[in-house]
Amino acid sequence: MIEVLVTAAVVVVFAAVLYVLAAARVVKQYERGVVFRLGRLLPEVRRPGLTLVVPIVDRLHKVSLQIVTLPIPAQEGITRDNVTVRVDAVVYFKVVNPSDALVRVEDYRFAVSQMAQTSLRSIIGKSELDDLLSNREKLNQGLELMIDNPAVEWGVTIDRVEIKDVSLPETMKRSMARQAEADRERRARVINADAELQASKKLAGAAQVMSEQPAALQLRLLQTVVAVAAEKNSTLVLPFPVELLRFLERAAPLPGAQEAGASPASSGQGATAATAASDGEAADPEVLAAQARELAGEFPPGTSGDVVRQLLEGLGEKGVPGLVGERAVSEAEPGTPGTLAEAEGEGEGEERMDAEGADGAGEAPGEGGARG
């Protein structure tokens, strides 16, 4: 009798162990269990840990509550400004209601993926290219709202949506590169012009200070010569006064004023007379001498001043009327060959001869002066 009872107890224990093994289920911390009993959904959702179900009668479905990262395949579309682009994105979502995720939709992952692709194409068509490239935050919010509206009924919530990449055609890339280059060049020119304006103001102030002290300009010239000579080259740049060039241009004879038979000694006086005749007034050698004296006096003592004086004296010796240095003008004496007094005497004599010839022959003063 006792043996029968022991055997029955062992059988019962063994059956209980088998039942527990068959009915026991383990639900992980990030999962929730949904039980279907004979095909009907039980309202109670199984919590994490050990749970028991009726073998053969109950079916336990585990649903993960973790955030799912779902990449959206690249979608090609035309923007509102008629530019063909190719955009891909990524969706982050999670299940908040396991029962709805299993009952209301067949496969919530596939459903969210298709809805994301459709919404992405819609966003591409409603947006412009500049918005896709620079205003992605606003597009991400709009895309998230479009996907989240139907997903709420499926027990799924969209955590966030991010547009990963926007692929443009090569022609569009080149056009945008040219546009950006032109914009950068425009900004560079504006900055350069602003710098030139500021530099011109500083240079104007420096010129005003140097005009008060002529020696400052000479020192600046020497600094420039030192800077050029420090480059270890054989070329030395010596600045030439522009005022001297203008004076030479005013005092130079007109081409063609001398005739073929004119003597070399009177070539300078004949050219001066022809110039005066063409202008309608006689050229005054004293005025030219005064201009030369004033020009030579503007240069301070030093290297450049001595060069200018020597140049003026050399031009006076070659017969150019009025172009003599300060020293030659001050030391001019009557009767001395090559001086200003002799040039004036010869000029007056030739003018009298030209006037007499014009009265006797009835010719123009200019022609008589040219023949004289």
Secondary structure, 3 states (H helix, E strand, C coil): CHHHHHHHHHHHHHHHHHHHHHHEEEECCCEEEEEEECCEEEEEEECCEEEECCCCCEEEEEEECCCEEEEEEEEEEECCCCCEEEEEEEEEEEECCHHHHHHCCCCHHHHHHHHHHHHHHHHHHHCCHHHHHHCHHHHHHHHHHHHHHHHHHHCEEEEEEEEEEEECCHHHHHHHHHHHHHHHHHHHHHHHHHHHHHHHHHHHHHHHHHHHCHHHHHHHHHHHHHHHHCCCCCCCCCCCCHHHHHHHHHHCCCCCCCCCCCCCCCHHHHHHHHHHHHHCCCCCHHHHHHHHHHHHHCCCCCHHHHHHHHHHHHHHHCCCCCCCCHHHHHCCCCCCCCCHHHHHHHHHHHHHHHHHHHHHHCCCHHHHHHHC
